[in-house]
Amino acid sequence: MEPKRWFVLQTRPRNESVVQRQVQARNIETFLPQIEKIRIWSDRKKKIQEPLFPGYVFVYGNEDERVGAISGTAGALKYVFFEGRPAEVSEREILLIKDSLKEPEKISLEQMKISRGDEIVVTHGVFKGMKGRVNEFRGNYKLTVNLEELSFSFSIILSLGEVELLKTAE
C-alpha cells in the first residue's frame, strides 16, 4: 500500500473550513491550524477562529486520496506544487505546527504590508519571477500589478500570497 503524506491544498479566500469539512466527509484526514483572535467591530467584540495559514488546508493521504480530496470540492483551488510535484510537508513540521498551537499567545498573524506603488516580485503561478508595481487593491485578497518586463505594460490580478515585497514606494 502506498504511504500517506501531507499535501498542501490551496482554497479560495475564507473557504478553508468549508473545504476541510468536505474532504473529511470523504474520510480523508485534514489539518486546518487555527488560532483564536479578537475581532472588533464598531458595535461589538467577538472571539473568532482564524486559519494560521489563510487559504490553505493540509491533506493527509496517498495519491488516490490526494486526488479524491480536491475532486468536486467546492472552494478548493489546487495543490501547491514544488519542482513539478505536489509539495509535501513532513510529519515533523505538522507536529511542530500542532505543538505551537498549544501556546497560541506566542503566535501572531502578520499581514504583509503592501501599498500602491510598491515594487513586488511574483512568487507563484505563470508569472513567477516577474517584477512589477502595485496599481490598486481589490478587496482584501486581490491586487492589480503592472508588469513591465515584456516590453509593454499590462495588469494582472494576484493575491497577496502570490507576491513578495521588493521595495516600498517612497
Rosetta blueprint (number, residue, H / E / L):
1 M L
2 E L
3 P L
4 K L
5 R E
6 W E
7 F E
8 V E
9 L E
10 Q E
11 T E
12 R L
13 P L
14 R L
15 N L
16 E H
17 S H
18 V H
19 V H
20 Q H
21 R H
22 Q H
23 V H
24 Q H
25 A L
26 R L
27 N L
28 I L
29 E E
30 T E
31 F E
32 L L
33 P L
34 Q E
35 I E
36 E E
37 K E
38 I E
39 R E
40 I E
41 W L
42 S L
43 D L
44 R L
45 K E
46 K E
47 K E
48 I E
49 Q E
50 E E
51 P E
52 L L
53 F L
54 P L
55 G L
56 Y E
57 V E
58 F E
59 V E
60 Y E
61 G E
62 N L
63 E H
64 D H
65 E H
66 R H
67 V H
68 G H
69 A H
70 I H
71 S L
72 G L
73 T L
74 A L
75 G L
76 A E
77 L E
78 K E
79 Y E
80 V L
81 F E
82 F E
83 E L
84 G L
85 R E
86 P E
87 A L
88 E E
89 V E
90 S L
91 E H
92 R H
93 E H
94 I H
95 L H
96 L H
97 I H
98 K H
99 D H
100 S H
101 L L
102 K L
103 E L
104 P H
105 E H
106 K H
107 I L
108 S L
109 L L
110 E L
111 Q L
112 M L
113 K L
114 I L
115 S L
116 R L
117 G L
118 D L
119 E E
120 I E
121 V E
122 V E
123 T L
124 H L
125 G L
126 V L
127 F L
128 K L
129 G L
130 M L
131 K E
132 G E
133 R E
134 V E
135 N E
136 E E
137 F E
138 R E
139 G L
140 N L
141 Y L
142 K E
143 L E
144 T E
145 V E
146 N E
147 L E
148 E L
149 E L
150 L L
151 S L
152 F L
153 S L
154 F E
155 S E
156 I E
157 I E
158 L E
159 S E
160 L H
161 G H
162 E H
163 V E
164 E E
165 L E
166 L E
167 K E
168 T L
169 A L
170 E L
